[in-house]
Amino acid sequence: MRAWRRPDNHMDPLLRLDDMLRGMVKELKRWSSTRIGEIRSQLLMARELVLHLDTTQEQRQLSLEESEL
């Protein structure tokens, strides 16, 4: 992670560790917003597809391809 590769800004090891951990938190939040957002949208699409197939199944028998989904 970039947070661990930053130059040493502090002589005090604890301040340096604090700075590095804060940087890691920022990086993880950035990563999380990208990945979790993607997963949430995929989950939403999957739920919509299941709802559509459930509704369709009430009206007719699903095709083999639809059932496999």
FENFEN-V530944 format. One record per backbone hydrogen bond with DSSP energy under -0.5 kcal/mol. NH is the residue of the N-H (numbers start at 0). CO is the residue of the C=O. If there is no record, write none. Layout:
{{NH CO} {NH CO}}
This chain:
{{3 0} {4 0} {4 1} {8 6} {15 11} {16 12} {17 13} {18 14} {19 15} {20 16} {21 17} {22 18} {23 19} {24 20} {25 21} {26 22} {27 23} {28 24} {29 25} {30 26} {31 27} {32 28} {33 29} {34 30} {35 31} {36 31} {36 32} {37 33} {38 34} {39 35} {40 36} {41 37} {42 38} {43 39} {44 40} {45 41} {46 42} {47 43} {48 44} {49 45} {50 46} {51 47} {52 48} {53 49} {54 50} {55 51} {56 52} {57 53} {58 54} {58 55} {59 55} {66 62} {67 63} {68 64}}
